[in-house]
Amino acid sequence: MTTSNTRALKSRTPKTSTLKTSALKTVTVVSAAAGLMVLGVGSASAHVHVDPASTSAGGFSQLTFRVPNESGTAKTTKVTVTLPTATPFTSVSVKPLDGWTAKITEAALPAPVTVEGAKITKAATTVTWTADAAHQLGQHEYQTFSISVGRLPEAGTTVALPAAQTYSDGTVVNWNEPETAGQAQPEHPVPSFVTTAAADEHSHAAPPAPAAPAADTPTADTAAAASSTTPATAAPDNTFGIVGLGAGLLGLAAGTAALARTRKR
């Protein structure tokens, strides 16, 4: 190999090595970022949370709690949700769930609360679901629990609904830690939602009534009825009579001309 070729090879080798190193670093960074995203999504979806069907103040709403089993060795046997007492619900009902027994517990409020002009001293404070042996939540399983509540408090109120998750080994996980804006999410955040302005009940106008057909305009049904009940009268057809009369006149004229020719002879 000549001296010039050796120098050219040495000058290209570091650039190729640098490109390979940069590509490897890029792949590593992208893989790490993807891993962090997956972990973030997984941890967020594993929490017990509530999904309200409506958040309108003064209205009723269905609250659905999603409860995953997070234990690798035990099963979820019971879930208890604590209802607010400072802004109590005047109505609470439970959606039946196969294999789970639901119980609503009422108790005296810490202080009387006025709701729509009525003083409330007692209200539902907890809802507890207990599974039978065949429906306990195992590993990689979850269940949804729904209740209907009302009326929701004024707009801007944070409705916190702490949940206690009981496992078959006696462990109880309390989802009751409030979240603070600007800070990291706690390990066991409390299921909650914020109420919004009341919906306008008069915002939807009534649909216009269908217009009646004009009195002198027959409908399709009327026309069909008339055609089925009144037989049509056929107009007389004089075509063949006229043709026959014309043929007869021509024949008469021909006969008269023949007779005249015969007399001349």
C-alpha positions in Angstrom: 0.0 0.0 0.0 1.4 3.4 -0.9 1.9 6.2 1.6 -0.8 8.4 0.1 -3.4 5.5 0.3 -2.5 4.9 4.0 -3.0 8.5 4.9 -6.4 8.6 3.1 -7.5 5.5 5.0 -6.5 6.9 8.3 -8.3 10.2 7.6 -11.6 8.4 6.8 -11.6 5.9 9.7 -12.2 8.4 12.6 -15.2 9.9 10.8 -16.8 6.5 10.3 -16.3 5.6 14.0 -17.8 9.0 15.0 -20.9 8.4 12.9 -21.4 4.9 14.4 -21.0 6.3 18.0 -23.5 9.1 17.4 -26.1 6.7 15.9 -25.7 4.4 18.9 -26.2 7.3 21.3 -29.3 8.4 19.5 -30.9 4.9 19.6 -30.1 4.7 23.3 -31.7 8.0 24.1 -34.8 7.2 22.1 -35.2 3.8 23.7 -34.8 5.3 27.2 -37.4 8.0 26.4 -39.9 5.4 25.1 -39.3 3.3 28.2 -40.1 6.3 30.5 -43.2 7.0 28.5 -44.5 3.4 28.9 -43.7 3.5 32.6 -45.5 6.8 33.0 -48.6 5.6 31.2 -48.6 2.3 33.1 -48.3 3.9 36.6 -51.1 6.5 35.8 -53.5 3.9 34.5 -52.9 1.6 37.6 -54.4 4.2 40.0 -58.0 4.0 41.3 -59.9 6.9 39.7 -63.4 8.1 39.1 -65.1 9.1 35.8 -68.2 11.3 36.3 -70.8 11.2 33.5 -71.6 14.8 34.3 -70.1 17.6 36.4 -72.9 20.2 36.2 -73.6 21.9 39.5 -77.1 21.2 40.9 -77.5 18.1 38.7 -77.2 14.3 39.0 -74.4 12.2 37.7 -73.2 8.6 37.4 -69.8 8.1 39.0 -67.8 5.2 37.7 -64.8 4.0 39.7 -62.1 2.0 38.0 -60.3 -0.3 40.4 -57.3 -2.4 39.2 -55.7 -5.2 41.3 -52.1 -4.1 42.0 -51.0 -7.0 44.2 -48.9 -9.8 42.7 -49.9 -12.3 45.3 -53.3 -11.4 46.7 -56.8 -10.7 45.3 -59.0 -7.6 45.8 -62.0 -8.6 47.9 -63.6 -5.3 49.0 -63.8 -1.7 47.8 -65.1 1.1 50.0 -65.8 4.7 48.8 -66.2 7.5 51.2 -68.7 10.2 50.2 -68.4 13.9 51.1 -70.0 15.2 54.2 -69.4 18.9 53.8 -71.3 18.9 50.5 -73.4 15.7 51.0 -75.4 14.0 48.3 -79.1 13.9 48.9 -79.6 10.9 46.6 -77.3 7.9 46.2 -78.1 4.6 44.4 -75.9 1.7 43.3 -75.7 -0.1 40.0 -75.9 -3.9 40.6 -72.8 -5.9 39.8 -72.7 -9.6 39.4 -70.7 -11.3 42.2 -70.4 -8.2 44.3 -72.7 -7.1 47.2 -73.2 -3.4 47.6 -74.0 -1.6 50.8 -74.8 2.1 51.3 -74.2 3.3 54.9 -75.9 6.5 56.2 -74.7 8.5 59.2 -75.3 11.8 60.9 -73.3 14.7 59.4 -70.7 16.6 61.4 -72.9 19.7 61.0 -76.3 20.3 59.3 -76.1 21.3 55.7 -78.8 23.2 53.7 -79.5 21.9 50.2 -82.0 23.7 48.1 -83.6 25.2 51.2 -83.8 21.9 53.1 -81.7 21.3 56.2 -79.8 17.9 55.9 -78.6 16.3 59.1 -78.1 12.7 57.8 -76.8 11.4 54.5 -75.1 8.5 52.8 -71.4 8.5 53.9 -69.9 5.3 52.4 -70.6 2.7 49.7 -69.0 -0.7 50.1 -68.7 -3.5 47.5 -67.8 -7.0 48.7 -66.9 -9.8 46.3 -67.9 -13.4 46.6 -65.1 -16.1 46.3 -65.6 -16.5 42.5 -65.4 -12.8 41.6 -62.5 -11.5 43.6 -60.0 -9.6 41.4 -56.8 -11.4 40.6 -53.6 -10.4 39.0 -53.9 -8.2 35.8 -57.6 -7.7 36.4 -59.8 -4.7 37.2 -63.4 -3.9 37.8 -65.7 -0.9 37.5 -68.2 0.2 40.2 -70.9 2.7 39.4 -73.2 4.9 41.6 -75.7 7.6 40.8 -75.5 10.7 43.0 -77.0 14.1 43.3 -77.2 16.9 43.6 -73.7 18.1 42.8 -72.4 21.1 44.7 -71.8 24.6 43.3 -69.4 25.1 40.4 -65.7 25.0 41.2 -66.1 22.5 44.1 -63.6 19.7 44.3 -65.5 16.5 45.1 -63.0 14.1 46.7 -64.0 10.4 47.0 -61.4 8.5 49.0 -61.4 4.8 48.3 -60.1 1.9 50.4 -59.0 -1.3 48.6 -58.9 -4.5 50.7 -56.9 -7.5 49.6 -57.3 -11.2 50.5 -54.0 -11.1 52.6 -55.5 -8.4 54.8 -53.7 -5.5 53.2 -55.7 -2.3 52.8 -54.6 0.4 50.3 -56.1 3.8 51.0 -56.4 6.1 47.9 -56.8 9.3 49.8 -53.8 11.5 49.1 -54.7 14.9 47.6 -52.9 16.3 44.6 -51.2 19.7 44.6 -50.6 21.7 41.5 -47.0 22.0 40.5 -46.0 19.0 42.6 -45.4 15.3 41.7 -48.4 13.1 41.8 -48.7 11.2 45.1 -48.4 7.5 45.3 -52.1 7.0 46.1 -54.0 9.9 44.7 -57.6 10.4 45.9 -60.3 9.9 43.2 -61.8 13.3 42.6 -63.4 15.7 40.1 -64.3 19.4 39.9 -67.9 20.6 39.3 -68.7 23.0 36.5 -71.4 25.6 35.8 -75.0 24.3 35.8 -76.3 23.3 32.3 -78.9 25.6 30.8 -82.1 23.6 30.7 -83.7 26.1 28.2 -80.9 26.1 25.7 -82.5 23.5 23.5 -85.6 24.7 21.6 -88.5 22.4 21.0 -88.5 20.9 17.5 -91.1 22.5 15.2 -94.4 20.7 14.6 -94.7 19.0 11.2 -96.8 21.2 8.7 -100.2 19.8 7.8 -100.8 19.2 4.0 -102.9 21.8 2.2 -106.6 21.1 2.0 -106.7 21.2 -1.8 -103.6 19.0 -2.3 -104.3 15.3 -2.1 -101.8 13.2 -0.3 -100.3 10.0 -1.7 -102.5 8.0 0.6 -105.7 9.8 -0.4 -104.8 9.4 -4.1 -104.2 5.7 -3.6 -107.4 5.2 -1.7 -109.4 7.0 -4.4 -107.9 4.8 -7.1 -108.6 1.6 -5.2 -112.2 2.5 -4.3 -113.4 4.3 -7.5 -113.2 2.3 -10.8 -112.0 4.3 -13.8 -114.5 4.7 -16.7 -112.9 4.0 -20.1 -113.5 6.6 -22.8 -115.2 5.4 -26.0 -112.7 4.6 -28.8 -114.1 5.7 -32.3 -110.9 5.0 -34.2 -112.1 1.8 -35.8 -115.5 3.3 -36.7 -113.9 6.2 -38.6 -111.6 3.9 -40.5 -114.5 1.7 -41.5 -116.6 4.6 -42.7 -113.7 5.9 -44.8 -113.3 2.4 -46.4 -117.0 2.2 -47.2 -117.0 5.6 -48.9 -114.0 4.6 -51.0 -115.7 1.4 -52.0 -118.9 3.2 -52.9 -117.0 5.6 -55.1 -115.1 2.8 -56.9 -118.4 1.0 -57.5 -120.1 4.1 -58.9 -117.2 4.7 -61.3 -117.2 1.1 -62.5 -121.0 1.3 -63.1 -120.6 4.5 -65.2 -117.9 2.9 -67.4 -120.1 -0.1 -68.0 -123.1 2.0 -69.2 -120.8 3.9 -71.6 -119.8 0.7 -73.2 
